[in-house]
Amino acid sequence: MINYSQLSDDYSRIEQVIYYLLKNAPRQPGLDEIAEYIHLSEYHLQRLFTRWVGVSPKRFLQFITKEHAKQLLAEANSILDTSIQVGLSSPGRLHDLFITWEAVTPGEFKQRGDGLTIYYGFHPTPFGEILLGSTDRGICNLSFVMPSSHLDALDALQENWPLAKLVEKSGLGQPLLENIFHPNLHKTDQPLHLYLSGSNFQLKVWEALLRVPSGNVVSYRDIASYLGEPNASRAVGNALARNPIAVLIPCHRVIHSLGEFGHYHFGRERKVALLGWEMANVANTGS
């Protein structure tokens, strides 16, 4: 059984390391320099980082350099095209994990969650604590709990579903977390179901993101062009900001066309952590 609490505690230190790597990436800092910054011995830093992400800090730094990001961006159009041709929603997800999703109907949209029960719980993950919300029809919320409070996270969930009834039921979330963050250890024939509420354009953007394989990136312009609206990069960015289900709808895989990682609703360091973690997993599994 994976100790998610330990991984979540480790992430707070890893985030500091990633901040330092991003700030100093052009210099390619060595392990000794990073260890001094984080106030750990080189041995403990190497051990902690490798336990968390599966690769060394040096290897992780290679994954998150701009040149590597630009190389991945050059492949983005073929990635999306291939996904369409094979008819899969997310062909690059690790192993056999896949996702189905359902949008609320126009009538349900107007009801604003009236009559809907959302079961929620707070859970540790490899990237910090999350608020997970699900209904009888699927997961409707996955958000990272920022330094503010649980109450703020719940308020944001309620804002998306104003008239829904929120019921705490943490026990429902644990099996889902194992499938989301460690699908290679918990293979299942059952897809993860998402239940989404958004405008038609937002739904199209989120669906497009499901076609971006794990460990790869696309640009805002790629997504806009894929949707047949090449000048809608800013609208794509707005849709990403409204994504209610982080990680599973992988808005962290969208970066600027010049290879810059850009902003992320839950923090730039967490975005880079997610990308580096995915790239390392893909590399380690040979996917």
KAMONOR-V45241 format. One line per field, one symbol per residue. ss: DSSP state (~ for helix, > for strand, _ for the rest). A space follows every 50 residues. Layout:
# KAMONOR-V45241
ss: ???
This chain:
# KAMONOR-V45241
ss: ___~~~~~~~~~~~~~~~~~~~~~~~~___~~~~~~~~___~~~~~~~~~ ~~~___~~~~~~~__~~~~~~~~~_~~~~~~~~~~~____________>> >>>__~~~~~~_____>>>>>>>______>>>>>>__>>>>>>>_____~ ~~~~~~~~~~____>>>>_~~~~~~~~~~~~__________>>>>>___~ ~~~~~~~~~________>>~~~~~~~______~~~~~~~~~___>_____ ~~~>>____________~~~~~~~~~~~~~~~~~~__
